Amino acid sequence: MELTAHPYRNSIATAYMHATVACGFRPWRHEGKLTGLSARGKPTLTPELARHFWTSPDGVVKSDFENWRSLEKGVRSVLDGHDRETIAASIQQLAEDVILSALQFWIERSGMRRLALGGGLFANVRLNRLLAESLPLDEIFIFPAMGDDGLAVGNALAFLLHRDGLTTWLSRRRRLDDVYLGRDYDGVIDQCLGSAAGVKRHGGDPASLATDLIRAGKVGAIYVGRMEYGPRALGNRSIIASPHDHAINDNLNKRLERSEFMPFAPYILDEDAARVFEITPVNRYAAQFMTITCAVRPEWQDRIPAVVHIDGTARPQIIRNETNPLFAGILRRFRDATGLPVLVNTSFNVHEEPIVNRPSECLRALLDGRVDFVVTNEAVYTTSRSVLFQQVA
């Protein structure tokens, strides 16, 4: 077949967006839903889609669509009328095939064995897993604010490169340990919750109290320090729960008004990660920021069903005490008490709303019953009508 390339760019990401619309979801917002759905379908439409996309001899992804409109028309003509699972599986397979092909070219040409990725397409954690496992890499890293929100960092780095020159720029690089870069409300959050009508403060060790409640089947939110930068909640604005019962998924989805097929993510201590998940030197750094999926080891899948997707994978966050002592402390106590080294970590927000940032938003979520309790560095808070601690006792 003779292929005629047009100068239109961003074709795979845009095709994925049109697939999102074809499934009845919101474009540039719900693409992650398709990633989750793709494990439930068969990629039967991929060959027809793939006729329009390829990697050129110079390693550039190209298509035969002239512009946005022609791409929309072409992709929708293939997808319309099919079920969501088939659409999701097909567009996912297309993205994986094309991006893998392009990166194979550049890895071979450059000889590099460390791969750093940015851009909204790499919010696709299944794609990132494929790249980690298929390319000859020593390490993969996906910038945690991989979408447009990361442009600010890119601009700052570009400025420093221009100002200081490449030699200085390279010599001052360092590994990113965390992305807790938002405003710090410690102190303010306790004042807000502690003085609010309808809220009760519980003294004692916050990590121990939170662990007892989670063991009793309750759902809590952790609110500490600076908010995370990027789309993932990484322990400062997270909802946490036990992973031992898959029913927690239905409970959380109902309370947070989320789609029933979306899996929840686990978090795990650094020392336990490799015995529960297929963590390697290649994917370990990416897993620190919850930007990649990996297989759950077979012996653990039935023990932590709330965080295992239908294809036997999970999107873990690996944590260390140094970066978030309260988050780690709750999990360590839970592990020691139950033998389960994993807790659910999902973002502290209702579906379609931003992640909770200000203390007033945290208070509203507690009063609205989105969570059973909130834990801070200072205390645990419940509603005044709650009988949680009597139940735990």
Buried (B, 14 or more C-beta within 10 A) or exposed (E): EEEEEBEBEBBBBBBBBBBBBBBEBEEBEBBBBBBBBBBBBEBEBBEBBBBBBBBEEEBEBBBBBEEEEBBBEBBBEBBEEBEBBBBBBBBBBBBBBBBBBBBBBBBEEEEEEEBEBBBBBBBBBBBBBBBBBEBEBEBBBBBBBBBEEBEEBEEEEEEEEEEEEEEEBEEEEEEEEBBBBBEBBBEEBBEBBBEBEEBBBBEEEBBBBBBBBBBBBBBBBBBBBBBBBBBBBBBBBBBBBBBBBBEBBEBBBEBBEBEEBBBBBBBBBBEBBBEBBBBBEBBBBBBBBBBBBBBBBEEBBEBBBBBBBEBEBBBBBBBBBEBBBBBBBBBBBBBEEBEBBBBBBBBBBBEEEEBBBBBEBBBBBBBEEBBBBBBBBBBBBBBEEBEBBEEEE
